[in-house]
Amino acid sequence: MDHGTDNHAARTRIEHEQLTIAPEFVTDAIRVLTSHESIRSFDSTPLAADVLEAILISARSAPTSSNLQAYSIIVVEDAQRRARLAHFVGDQKFVAQAPVMLIFCADVSRLHYVATRQSHPFAAATLEMFLTASIDASLALQNALVAAESLGLGAVPIGSVRNEPQLIAEELGLPNGVFAVAGLSLGYPAEGARRGTKPRLPSEAIVHVEQYSSEHLEQQVQAYDATMIANGLYAGRQVAGVEPHIPDAEYGWAEHTARRTSRPETLTGPAAALREHLKDSVEARGFTIR
Ligand SMILES: Cc1cc2nc3c(=O)[nH]c(=O)nc-3n(C[C@H](O)[C@H](O)[C@H](O)COP(=O)(O)O)c2cc1C
C-alpha cells in the first residue's frame, strides 16, 4: 500500500473555514497542522525505524521549561503490551491495533537523581513542578503527532492512560517520580479512516483580542451547535445515564459537552470514575500537590 504523505492532499481547516490567507503563508507545516484529525483505525503496516526516529527527535526538539527536560517517552511496540495497555485505557481497541504507542510522562526522577548527584536537596516534587513536567510532556506529544502526520501517519492522543495510573506504571516499569500524562497511538490509517478535520468553535470564541470577551458567546455556541448537529458527529454517541432535557435531533456539541461536564464519570468516559482519585494517584507516583 502506498503510504505517501497523503495528508498534504487533505482539505485543511483553512479551506473548510474558507479563510483567505495568502498562499505564500500556507507553508507545508501549516498545511499539516491545519489538516489534523485524530485517527482511530489503523492498518497493520509497521513503522520503519527511521520513521520512528524522525518522530522521536521531533518530540525531543519541543521547548522545555528551563531546559529541565522533565519528561520521558516510553516507546511501546510489543503487541501483547499494547493489548494490555488497550485494556487499561478503557478497552480502546485501536491502541492494540496501532503498531506503536508512545507514552509521554511527567518525570522528576531524573531531576531527583541530578540533585542528589550534585549533593543538593531535592525539593521540587511540587504542584508547579508537576504542571511544568506535564506541559513539557504535552508539547513533546504534540511535536510527535505533527511529525507523524507530516509523514502520512495517523495518530490519536490517549488521555485515558490516567484511568489506571498504577497499572500503567507497573506495565511500563515507571520509577517513583514518573507519571504517565498521555499516550499517542501511531500508525498508517486504515482505508476510510480519514473523515476530514472536525469543526472547531468559531475563532472568536477561542481567540480574544487584547482582552477576554464573552460578549457573543451565545451566538458562537448556537452557530457551532448547528454545525455539529447537522454533521451528525455526535449521533449515536450520546452521553448516557443523564436525564435527557432535549429531543435527540437537538443533540449537538452543547448538550454533549454539558453532559460530559455534569459528573466526574461522564467527563472522563465510562471507565474513568477512577480519575476522581487522581490527586492521590499523582502523589503515589512521587509528586506533591502543594
Ligand atoms: C490530551 C488528550 C487526550 C485525548 N484522549 C483521547 C482518548 O483517550 N481516546 C480518544 O479516542 N481520543 C482522545 N483524544 C482525542 C480527542 O478526542 C480529539 O482530539 C478531539 O475530539 C478533537 O478531534 P480531532 O483531534 O480529530 O480534531 C485526546 C485528545 C487530547 C488532546
The ligand as a Gaussian input file, in Angstrom:
#p B3LYP/6-31G(d) Opt

LIG

0 1
 C       -4.918000      15.190000      25.955000
 C       -5.834000      14.461000      25.003000
 C       -6.327000      13.221000      25.355000
 C       -7.145000      12.509000      24.468000
 N       -7.557000      11.247000      24.806000
 C       -8.271000      10.527000      23.926000
 C       -8.626000       9.179000      24.228000
 O       -8.305000       8.633000      25.284000
 N       -9.341000       8.494000      23.291000
 C       -9.708000       9.051000      22.097000
 O      -10.341000       8.369000      21.294000
 N       -9.384000      10.329000      21.791000
 C       -8.668000      11.066000      22.650000
 N       -8.295000      12.349000      22.346000
 C       -8.647000      12.918000      21.018000
 C       -9.774000      13.935000      21.111000
 O      -10.991000      13.274000      21.306000
 C       -9.796000      14.753000      19.804000
 O       -8.582000      15.462000      19.695000
 C      -10.985000      15.744000      19.769000
 O      -12.206000      15.073000      19.741000
 C      -10.890000      16.646000      18.540000
 O      -10.881000      15.856000      17.359000
 P       -9.675000      15.913000      16.311000
 O       -8.395000      15.599000      17.046000
 O       -9.985000      14.847000      15.285000
 O       -9.665000      17.272000      15.731000
 C       -7.497000      13.074000      23.216000
 C       -7.008000      14.352000      22.885000
 C       -6.195000      15.031000      23.756000
 C       -5.662000      16.392000      23.353000

